[in-house]
């Protein structure tokens, strides 16, 4: 399976907006268009397209958690795979690739991710990569963390 990550550019950002998720999943993640737009105000946000070969199939956004005064913690804010391709291992491979990319950063002591209550299938997904629950925040989000060792 040829899964790869690519920068989001003026040439492929529309492909990211066209990625579809289920109506139920829309309650748990921001729209890719909103995430990409927000990243234009913060130069430390990293947007990555997930590709199978040359076809856009997903989107990932991460950044140092500067707003929480934890600049050495990298927060994975967005992660999605097109609805038509979910359950085929593409998300696992893409998540593995993004973790490798993040762990190679010199400014990374830990990686965090969260899921919204009700989207509990994400907990076992993140656990298989070594993440564990560290807190429940005020927005009904469960925060999970992975040390970069």
C-alpha positions in Angstrom: 0.0 0.0 0.0 1.6 3.2 -1.2 0.6 5.7 1.6 2.5 8.9 1.7 2.2 12.4 3.3 2.5 15.6 1.4 2.5 19.3 2.2 -0.7 21.2 1.6 -0.1 23.7 -1.2 -2.1 26.0 -3.5 -2.1 23.0 -5.9 -3.8 20.4 -3.6 -5.7 22.2 -0.8 -9.0 21.8 -2.7 -8.4 18.0 -2.7 -8.3 18.2 1.1 -11.6 20.0 1.3 -13.2 17.3 -0.9 -12.4 14.5 1.6 -15.7 13.1 2.9 -16.6 11.8 6.3 -19.9 10.5 7.7 -22.5 12.9 9.1 -21.9 11.4 12.5 -18.1 12.0 12.2 -18.8 15.7 11.5 -19.7 16.1 15.2 -16.2 15.1 16.2 -13.8 16.9 13.9 -13.5 20.4 12.3 -13.9 20.7 8.6 -10.6 20.5 6.7 -11.4 23.9 5.1 -11.6 25.5 8.6 -8.4 23.7 9.8 -6.5 24.9 6.7 -7.8 28.4 7.1 -6.8 28.6 10.8 -3.3 27.4 9.9 -2.7 30.5 7.8 -2.8 32.6 11.1 -0.2 30.4 12.9 3.0 29.7 11.0 3.8 26.7 13.3 0.8 24.6 12.2 1.7 21.7 9.9 -0.8 20.5 7.4 -0.2 17.1 5.7 -2.3 15.5 3.0 -2.6 11.7 3.1 -2.2 10.1 -0.3 -2.5 6.6 -1.6 -0.3 6.8 -4.6 -1.3 10.1 -6.2 -4.9 10.2 -4.8 -5.7 12.4 -1.9 -7.4 10.2 0.8 -6.9 12.0 4.1 -5.8 15.0 6.1 -3.6 15.5 9.2 -2.8 18.7 11.1 -0.4 19.1 14.0 1.5 21.8 15.8 3.5 22.6 18.9 1.1 23.3 21.8 2.3 26.9 22.2 -1.1 28.3 23.2 -1.1 26.0 26.3 2.6 27.0 27.0 3.8 23.5 26.2 5.9 24.2 23.1 7.7 20.8 23.3 4.4 18.9 23.1 3.2 18.3 19.6 -0.6 18.2 19.3 -2.3 16.3 16.5 -5.4 18.4 16.0 -6.9 16.9 12.8 -6.8 13.4 11.5 -9.3 12.0 9.0 -9.5 9.5 6.1 -12.1 9.6 3.4 -15.2 7.7 4.3 -15.0 5.4 1.3 -11.6 4.2 2.4 -12.0 3.8 6.1 -11.3 0.4 7.6 -8.7 -0.5 5.0 -5.6 0.2 7.1 -4.9 3.5 5.3 -5.4 5.5 8.6 -3.1 3.2 10.5 -0.3 3.6 8.0 -0.8 7.4 7.7 -0.8 7.7 11.5 2.4 5.7 11.7 4.0 8.0 9.1 3.0 11.2 10.9 4.2 9.8 14.2 7.6 9.1 12.6 7.7 12.6 11.2 6.8 14.3 14.5 9.2 12.1 16.5 12.0 13.3 14.3 11.5 16.9 15.3 14.0 18.3 17.7 11.3 20.2 19.6 9.3 17.1 20.5 9.2 15.6 24.0 5.7 14.3 23.7 2.8 13.9 21.3 -0.8 14.5 22.3 -4.1 13.8 20.5 -7.7 13.9 21.7 -11.0 12.5 20.8 -14.5 13.8 21.6 -16.7 11.8 23.9 -19.0 9.7 21.8 -16.3 9.0 19.2 -14.9 6.3 21.4 -13.6 4.1 18.6 -10.7 6.4 18.4 -9.4 5.5 21.9 -8.4 1.9 20.9 -7.0 3.2 17.6 -4.6 5.6 19.5 -3.8 3.1 22.1 -2.4 0.7 19.5 0.3 3.4 18.9 1.2 3.6 22.5 -1.0 6.6 23.6 -2.6 6.6 27.0 -5.3 8.8 28.5 -4.0 11.7 30.6 -7.1 13.9 31.1 -10.6 14.8 30.3 -10.9 18.5 29.4 -13.8 20.9 29.8 -15.0 20.4 26.2 -15.7 16.6 26.7 -12.5 15.8 24.9 -10.3 12.9 26.2 -6.6 13.9 25.9 -4.1 11.1 25.2 -0.3 11.3 25.3 2.7 9.5 23.9 6.2 10.2 25.2 8.8 10.7 22.6 11.5 8.3 23.8 
